[in-house]
Amino acid sequence: MPTHKQDEPKREQPDASKGFEHTDVRVAGIAIFLTALTVFVVVAGLLSYGIGKVINAHLAKEDATKSKWAKTVDVRPWGNMASNPELQNKMAELTQQLPTPKLQTDDGLQDTANLHAKEDLLLEHYSWADQGQGKVRIPIERAMELMAQRGLPVAPQVEQAPLLTGETRPTVAVPLTNGFARTAYEQEQAQALAGAGKHTEKRK
């Protein structure tokens, strides 16, 4: 019974007696490739040049017509023109060395302490608010005494709409503090000053 292997033609076995490939490279294939590459580069260059000319012609057509006021002038023969002294001074001011930034030497705790000291000065002493109109700031303790004697002004009662089903009137909780608190840095300084005062009294 014949098989497919018997029907296949016998392949020619390469001659390996020389130990290397003894056939040469086909020069015709290389020449055809280089010729096709050259033709492609030339055609692409001509096509790009033609497209550029068409685009430039279209842009020149859309631009305004040239007049005696719109033309290119070569200023090189004129040489260097004298500069304006005022412009030179302005440029010198703009290009002068900028001052160095003023950086803080601490982490901001001293600034906070200074701010609170200024607030204490305004809250605990009399000072002018507007000397021209005779307005004076009074200490906060005195202001609280006057407020306790005279009372707060009563605002007119505002009519409120009736509550809907399931609604309740909101209640405002009394704050536990007056909103002013010392920082840890200021508390440490106050304790240090108090300790120094106690040592001075003991020495006396």
BELFENTA-V241395 format. One line per field, one symbol per residue. phi: phi as a letter, one per 20 degrees, with the letter a starting at -180 (. if undefined). Layout:
BEGIN
phi: ???
END
This chain:
BEGIN
phi: .fdfffffffefffedfenbfeeefeffffffffffffffffffffffffffffffffffffffffcfedbeceefffmeefefgfffffffffeffffffeefecenffffffffffffffedcfbfebffemecedfffffffffffenefefffefdfffefnecffdeefffcendbfffffffffffffffffffffff
END
